[in-house]
């Protein structure tokens, strides 16, 4: 690393020279060929894309589980699925959606797009990034090996002891769950560190913090939340695993432990978790609203401050998941008030988007439709959330079907809709191909109607007294028709997603036709070719305002002085993004995979025998030695660059 | 459509207050929802029209300032609404936390078990302590203090017609107050996921006039009458000599185990298997023969009885009034 300043020069350059630069950069930045190249890749786009695909694969699996649950509940006293299978299905459905889909997918979208939006060539710690993906994959596969061998966790996705403890859940089911949590928490924390370091140190010159795109802000805020929240669940899941494997008694009341301790730890993570999923979605909404309203989002500062306050407040709400436990009255009112408070910054953001559309010149493309659908659905999620935050009413509604109804409005409306909008919006950037607008609108309407037909009846069922997590109910309850309606809605949802898959398959089979900037985007990712080259930017751009591509300055100015014969990235200062240093990034390597395998062996073998932690410690140490082994000095293939004027 | 156990089908002081709060929040939320969607619709319509006229997006300072005022106004309005919401909620919370009226409360200790309910009525006279299972009787118009306990996993006690739920957590003692304001018979269900048979962990609730309640109480306090006819006597032998005695209590006999539900007055109960089957001779026979068919995972083992023994056992159980 050298602290040499770099020189700025105007772009564009001459075509021939540009091609030569491209060739040189391509040679340096591309993955190695073949399977080996796939395994050793440290490119942020390669890894993020496979992570996104993995997350959607888990989404599909969890969707199938949800469909089975809905079929079982479609009529009273259905005997299709017994309690043992049913409990595994809903536990794995919830755990998959929260830990293997929602968090990984938003983080992966960030790891894909953030470097492009802030004008750099890779994430800050490329090997750590690869390591994060491999641990996530191992954790996810572990859960599904469990499910398919009839060892799927069956204690519910929030795993309350003593039910999840050794006495009432013998066998390995809960252990598999606890270790899956540990794997995914490692991956989530790693990704958060990546995002924070990348954004704080690798922004393009001129992109001071007050010019960072809202999308990037949302990802930074989410990452800080991950850093605070995830250690709580990782600790809790370790304590649970220890209770189960080596007879510590943290959660066993008979031995002086406390069953409620788990609930505090879990929800101190679990409530922010919802916002960890939701805040990145807000970033996607802001990107889409800006581009399709053809103006910057109204109230940049207000939106950033709102997201920050949502992040802080979300750590003060966890007790509203525990209103039915013994708690003092005053404490409960505090948490009701905190829950009401978080509605204010959330409202501010919705108002700002409406103002943006109002004063913009919007195009109602599929991504924009998903944003409008987001407002209509998420608002139901938010308002039903206020019903649940009111202590007395919560006592009636909690643990009923109102809960799944509410959380699905929040998560499908608040996160999946913006995410799908994002899929339509960024698909051309990732693949170079456009998705069909007509098929896109078809899947939007199927999904929009599907969400309402599936989950509104669940809100009613909760008020009608149907507890959640029951594998069957009798006909005399009168809950049959609403349950059948909900199941029909689930079929609509499935249909909408199938249309989306067809749309993607058709687009992938077609010729690339999107061009660099099909939508007229605001942020830097649209300045490069689609799909983006391995090195992102041939010249690191210089940013002069919040809307990097909408500034009236003509062509983008660019930085020169970065080496083209090594993986060099430009580091800038944290606040003002002034050029600070050049930093050489590592070449492709297999060591992150080896480290992940060492962690995998430790945690999975550890389910069966504590000796694994000793052996695994040695393995992980060996992998880290290989990882950190000094690289041989590279020969200088180019003269040291000219001294800037 | 008829639902059993709707939170709006109230029969008690607490549930009534909660239902009123629910309607208030639903009404305000609906208004807010309609307003926000209307604003969104207006914004898109206006923007569409402007696009059609070929106007550019405007974000000049004057427009931004105007938009800012509107956003601020909307934020201020929502803040005021939320303050009202917090106040109303806190008032309802206070109102349901304590008993109403000055009448001597009835204290019932509720213990959740995987997957049945145990009720113990406390009294200043220990000889008046009463223990029942899966059937809760309460007098109308008298506050009831419910103390919630558990010895295995977390359960949740919930009679939607009377009050919201409270958890029964091992190692903790949770208390709630409820009061029935009219007579009625309801089904209550466990609300916290508690394992295989969470779905079939219900109990019957009977709210009745104080007079009838006292009658019931006295009859339940009495020990089971020894059977008189030979078949029932044989049935009693079957009960005492097979596995039944290992888990169940029948007062006045040697059967005194507390592992399973108490059966001293089983013949008077409306349902068996923790509220999941009507209490008929047929169902009882099916249940005793193979409970796993009806509640897979339940802790009661199958009982391979000869038809003669089964018949006698059923005759005996039917005498337990």
Interface residues (C-beta under 8 A of the other chain):
Chain A: X82 X83 X84 X87 X155 X156 X160 X162 X163 X168 X253 X254 X257 X258 X259 X260 X293 X294 X295 X296 X298 X299 X302 X324 X325 X326 X329 X332 X333 X336 X337 X340 X341 X343 X344 X347 X348 X350 X351 X352 X354 X355 X357 X358 X359 X360 X361 X362 X363 X364 X372 X375 X376 X379 X380 X383 X384 X386 X387 X390 X391 X392 X393 X394 X395 X396 X397 X398 X399 X400 X463 X464 X465 X467 X468 X469 X470 X471 X472 X473 X474 X476 X477 X478 X479 X481
Chain B: X1 X2 X3 X4 X5 X6 X7 X8 X15 X17 X18 X21 X22 X25 X26 X29 X32 X33 X36 X37 X39 X40 X42 X43 X44 X46 X47 X48 X50 X51 X55 X56 X57 X58 X59 X63 X64 X67 X68 X70 X71 X74 X75 X78 X79 X82 X83 X85 X86 X89 X90 X92 X93 X94 X96 X97 X114 X152 X153 X154 X156 X158 X160 X163 X164 X165 X166 X167 X169 X170 X171 X172 X173 X174 X175 X189 X190 X191 X192 X193 X194 X195 X196 X197 X198 X199 X200 X276 X296 X297
